[in-house]
Amino acid sequence: MFKDTPAPRLFAVPCGVDFPKALVEGLIQRFEAQPPEAMARVELILNTERMMRRVRQLFDAGPARLLPRLSLLGGLSERASLRGLPPPLPPLRRRLELSQLIAKLLDAQPDLAARSSLYDLSDSLAALIDEMQGEGVTTDQIRSLDVSDMSGHWARAQAFIGIADDFIDLHGDQMDVQARQRQLVLDLIEDWKIAPPQHPVILAGSTGSRGTTLMLMEAIARLPQGAIVLPGFDFDQPDHVWDGLDDALVAEDHPQYRFHKMMRDLEMTPRDVRPWGPAEPVSPARNRLVSLALRPAPVTDAWMSEGPELRDLDQATEALTLIEADSPRAEALAIALRLRQAAEEGQTAALITPDRMLTRQVSAALDRWNILPDDSAGLPLQLSPPGRFLRHVADLFCRPLAADMLLTLLKHPLTHDGAGRGPHLRQTRELELKLRRYGPPFPNAEDLQTFELGRDLSEGWAPWLATHFAGQQIEGTLPLTDWVSNLRILAEAIAAGSQATGAGTLWDQKAGRSAREIFEELETQTPYGGEMTARDFADLLGALLSQGEVRDRDAPYGSIMIWGTLEARVQGADLVILGGLNEGSWPEAASPDPWLNRKLRHEAGLLLPERRIGLAAHDFQQAIAAPEVWLTRATRTEEADSVPSRWINRLTNLLSGLPEQGGRAALEAMRERGKTWLEWASVLDEPTPLAPAPRPSPRPPVASRPRKLSVTEIPRLIRDPYAIYAKHVLRLRPLDDLVQEPDARLRGTVIHAVLEDFMKAVGEDPSRLNADDFVEHSRRSLEEHVPWPLARTLWLTRLQQVADDFVAGEHERQKRAKPSKAGLEVSGSARLSPLDFDITCKADRIDVDALGGLHLYDYKTGKPPSADQQKAFEKQLLIEAAMAEQGAFEPFGAARVERALFLGMKAPIAEVAAPLTDEPPTKVWTELKKLVGAYFEAEQGYSSRRMMHQDAHVGDYDHLARYGEWDRSTDPTPEDLT
């Protein structure tokens, strides 16, 4: 196949050429004059599964012929088994053992990292060990690094890496995957020195970024019939630029650095690299432009000397479009529009980006046109239904069951998905309404078991709830074996439901099968996991699931694809969109290494963080050479202004500096094409103009209007009559929050209960009217009714602050009138004659003096209303007084009200008297009749936000009233209802 020559063979395919297609065409061309069986003797080694599939598809397209022997770089492990090397150490086992070592480190040095970072640290240490083995770096080399002028952190990290020695010694009969791969390559190279293969051996598609791979590539290049085919080689780069790539600290982020290193090791020059075939790039002018733009820093002198030599900039950029959107959403919509056009016109189009949030937004935008792109990355397994389900179940072990945790699991599509799924969902809704309205926020087994009382529930459903959801929290540590067993048993029981056995459909479908594979692998390796807490186990499970991916089971739209950056080497497309071109996204920010900094890595011979940037730059250089290319970015994210990718910056700066060659005009044309699409995309989200809703003032039939209101609703009738209409005529009630919080409303309810119980205790034993008993009683009551420790402490502190004032004031109050058990939280009702209307009330407290006069008290946990506010709006206590004189409170009959007070339970206690002199009960009763009577007139409407105290106040029914489309200056619009 190749002419005999002592020099190594390096071939390359230029940027902009479909690499797999060029590879196959080059092979076929070289064997045209040879017998068919000659192709079958070729050993073709490829670097990824996706490239192998593409190469096979190209061969299968015909005509019929014998195929070369296709294999993968990762497939060398099979040869290792045949050569007698020990089996590889399972990665999960190594991860579990490393996590135990790191857990001991964190216990000994808590300041090193947070406990939640345990598995991230074990992953990073495993990656470091892999890299050391792949690059041939020993722990002795790490120990010998000079850290004398560095912080103590690096010294501790350096010492801890020595644990790798102990870890390796534990597995004398096994090898890590990377160590095994390197040893195999070393053995192959030794064998080839003695008996080199005489058949063609070609390794194609790799850039040699890993030490072991580079060593293999160099050995293959020296074989008698060996060759390397490089992807995306820059044939336009001058020799002096190649010569400037020697220093890794400066040049490793350059897209061609890996090729330069390989040529230097093989004692070759760029002129020795030959084209693999006759295929030409789509736009040689664009390749030259991009090559100059990506020169290693500093580049100013090269741009000034070589920039004027660039020609045909209009041709180089005519197929380039630059999108600079205001937001990620606008960027995604513009991309989706262009992909839709490609689908309509039959173009193959690919979005290439490492930004998974952008790909999800684009997929969501394409969904409106029923276009499902072929996403190479798929969905992270932890976000799939089985992944979420398993993580929710594992969370039950970590903390007490909360209402939101319970309902999240009960509503999951995999919960109770066997027999009785319909009744299960109905009963879940009933349970949700009960928990929202009455609680408790942290239901226990008794709460769930008693839920079935008085309800038509499926047999066994409530016991199933109580058994499998409540009381699952586990304190302390357990062996990993027990955690995995507990999780499987509980997850399968929850999935099966109360009416079936087994595991439901938890392990079905593609995502379920993937989750089970990970779960079974975890079960196999549990003996090496040691003891851990529930939170550590949940973190481990989440970390394992995050490494899995599952492709959508629905058939994708074949010509519309979403690729990672690596796919730029593997396939070609008519249209390539390079999205998310911002710093930190593309190129991605270098991951911080907790073990070795940049200087130490370089001294040890490990790969620098810039390696990833250099690989990303190479992917960018290949992708931008496609037939038609979009470059997109958002100028601002949700948090702040974004920084354009360094490659966009270089390209735009270079074009801006070449006005005489038409660079500025070309750049402006790129931006104008992008603006056109952004304008079209903005129309997608432009709402259809609609007239604003009027300010409502519905007038329902008199017969449908409410015939009963509580005293607390009278201020609402005055301020926001529409709320009364919505609640009592439409019978709409706000849904209570699912996640109950210790808010002001609950504080008021609890403190009212504390005071009521305390006054009952004092009535039975007057000696208990002292500050110490008040505080102790408050403590016991709060522990019973308030499950939040922080809120309980804060509220108790508040009651302690008012204890002395309350007790001292109570002695004075009892000198005026005596409380009674019947006068605590007493309900009352009175009829407004001649209106067919009842007014109801629950008085906090009514005392009776020696002359039979009544003393009314209303506890306020907030600020009591002033006398002026009571006269105008807050008439609750005044109406209570009027009701009392009408005989509304049965235990007391019709009696004179001597006094009515608001007690503000906030230090210092404020006593605000109701203005009974200015607003006597008879006057209040007359005005109440007038107010209620007005709403029995057919022409009186229930206007929204009629007399609100503040515009900022949010009402329960403002959304229903379309508040915001109108304001307080808008006149109400009456509407007669039937």
Steps between C-alpha positions, in 0.01 A plus 500: 500500500781741592843532347782373716664792677685535830315820585179492703177558311268781595202580283239763566164631388456879491232688694166519325519151352264225619766290674337152497396544138848614399652210696289239321549657158875510555507133593292399198717708269819332624359152436340557162776308317531225761302177546190514724659306783768766542253731672415226749862494617483865611466559875320830551500632860251779575463711810122506567195278460322773307782523245502123461125499429543776242787321325301178487199686357719647226634156408150347515375762254672297228615375271550163669857432609698336776542726800813583699526368854343777705589539868500765770778642710305389804474150354863435579381366835394179324856448383617560856290205620648280229851606596454388861471840665286500816137610462430872542388632835130596477482882499215503753696286743794737474271796548347353815836415650640843420194665653569317827857624500387855432232473771775423750694800373199728543443368850862576585510835317148647495634829361617332180153477342132468583364152564259540209799510263608147597410334170617793290837468671510124446419554131773761467754278675402205280541723195843610627608137550376417149697791361813401691477147366421618149793742497738265680536720810568326832408607850871531575515779243208672671667475841821648366330821382618816674214659691714699742385835360133405478209497742442224751205377296725374224729331750206313653366408157844377392530283810155357451570397142741255656192301601496393137798276582303320769200482270704340220662256743154375601446365150811307417304258282312772309581818309314822438359540151753770407797312645391186319456692174846653531661167580334343198632775275848456644480124441375551143782740426756250632346224287499721195871570546565126466231408246323801352171428321530497123135581429380863491421644845326839493392704799263780403308781668699551820697813588730317742398708800564214744847369572418132440318577176783721379752226574295248301454740209872568479572125503245434225643782289838321506366158395594372153139537386376729775343842462322769702218707350452826688171695499484875444864567413584862420695483175493882477700561817851640429810322625594776742165456675557126535845574642342727762291217651786342693415644843196321643444769763435748220376296206294209634174687447574526125291268281805350322722453807439123531602447139814704552596290802450181300709627210775609738509156665518334155766746382274619222404840363160625379621453144534126571125474573326400176135539403310174536296556188407754237207645696520879523355718776174677434651846531881523493470877551304448822754242622780751450304770683424274796857369510634853536234592757592202722874566509649457846532816709651747453349532154508872429821491299380204290171672425677816393751321279283225354155660521551723194583187298153354556279516195140414415365584846155540349516142372645380830207641699210481256375178662560625856223649714566665836218498755546727802174459687385700802422185701546122487131466413531729199808306390313169531197629305717626215680164483170312506364711213803424286479129580134504405588653164767234451242230569260651248769525233642153560838622627697307757561735791689461825514714812841455664538631854616382843222711659231248595264774618507652152428164337198450726366844414547433128329159531209662684468764228508233225226308678241758393554376142515131603870478415692268731874542437739206513689592817827310528524565873149390586356567845708466818377190677455688827238720327311206347187372679678199661796718599279760668291230665801322654645828626165596658478163674860525625415844641246335733795351691661843551242714677155492659214458258356835394172559320669615180734197499202268543291652220797526263544125524128417496453697176804353328399302188684191626327498841212253529501459120357151508148404601288779645694793354181702446368470858853567624508837322153592628596413856826690464305812406275457806806457720661809350196716573492372856871566553475845346206599714568328830856367488703373671810622317688186608250211485580185695371146471202570726396803294510297179331196652207703632449680168266221385247570778175608341637472145442254219859393442640195326553218745850510642591839351534686831702219666721494188563871550576464868732203448708617206517878534491598866783431740760408237766736630810311616749659737862396523687279255429170329704281266449586135356150450214582736435839338473347153276220624274742687472725198408218262238357734343839573515626140339187358228501767415864428504439124274195527247679718244374746315273259786303342835338565827513312664821379236650273661645189798647688755293308317502166570716196845615397556734794386238750731238353792744513422583862481131587841436341654769719309373802611140443859612453471684831361187665798303371751745645330571833754298706758767416283796601544484876276683745328826408220731606168537322609830347827349376305216339257739333793705368666183369182391324456843341863504386469155339176586322645830376762306303240305303310622197195373319394583147140601436296196410297700246619505142698820440488722195795347316639806320495731805773412751647624824864408553767545757824663388664163429244422228650774284769244412260218431229618263431770248189714459379759249440747782701514821393729786765566764295610800577642841827661391573670831794463735423240761270318260710452187777464592384364831672636808777272619384284789687584820742226604492458880821294495757675279516852364609590149870540584519167685322317219748635247798403715361149547444448128121495523260667261434870551147644533558671165491159331121503508499851356734388222275204416195728502685742271575214262134398497407863433749528215356189337136596549533857371630363170162339415305607185268736692572610853317699767692644795261581785527644849291686754640835607341460841406205716242499779757636746736734317657608173686218328851499354527386138704191429865574435463357150212734417701788641801413289299454183305826536807698605698370205223586254454843657871569448488429126281775357691527174447132423129530581528345846274749674240477226510121519457507878209743471336275241535203739329701774226627268411145402480415869284803582248396237450164668487658844224733380304204365552311825373794704169478315450147634468629855311815412158473664181556306372846592198479726299773664572520876238355724266752668491548874230252599192584701273195461134528598369148565128441562394609847391146580856377438671752724645387835261483797767454764839660566740488791615812678850459358357521147332837549828693447545300179146590391593865548846487338466226235137394437609289200676262741167442678334433165771252395494315830127485574331526162751317280605289801868518409751459778878554477694178505712483813875470457629147478825582673368635826716766657494672838356821356314786669163328457616183676670706770173674571311173519753336730536796737121530525490132600780555754312788664169315500650192668692713750192696603308174546780373724495826700122472538549160660795610716539882542845451656635413155462862389872574504771549241678169563185294453411705193839426340494132594147460368600675177799269460289186533233631265750603234675163514164336434381724216813635330724236334763751383777536763612843383148646491424341835803668654423840347135496606584383848751784529228742394264366766775517764546867416133578569452261793548757777291766323221255423481366855513847657233626262289192562492573872365846418250363250366250750446778752252651252333177391539127544566260213313174479550179307183576302645833394806361318476458122123538524294481180206728433245579234245777446239572234477833326128568492307550283774373266531127452861511608707355787823640637725252683801542720744323731610730778846433640388582852203652688527589870210604727528764773311513828213701346456257210676719248705333226869557428612379154862420415654419163858370485719632220841352421568792266438870546146577627294739285484858621177666610473686167551178302228334706259782425557475123574138415615266776160470670542145623505580872233770468267253330575240769391755760181572307430127470556453872239764579265323258541176700708321237710314757267251665683453834473874573171609341438863410722708725672835492855506371710707737831458327657350186876471458758375251797339678812515283713201603828661407739660746404735643136388511274763344140543617290679237143566603213490256347852465166402656425863591538626144362182346236369743364151434161627388659720236728219385205262474305752293797561268555124465137457392544780251821349361357150466168631374676684218613165359140380489433765241514357148701795363773468763806318361785328679785724378855372511745675736247772583684663793829317553725624777809472278546433129776253585254278688448170317149357513407135463287573194702772324602258226139405439409869479784555246654764723800644321312542174326781686593711803321700767443791260282275283125530558322175588295345221171360628394166355159348563516124549226247466 
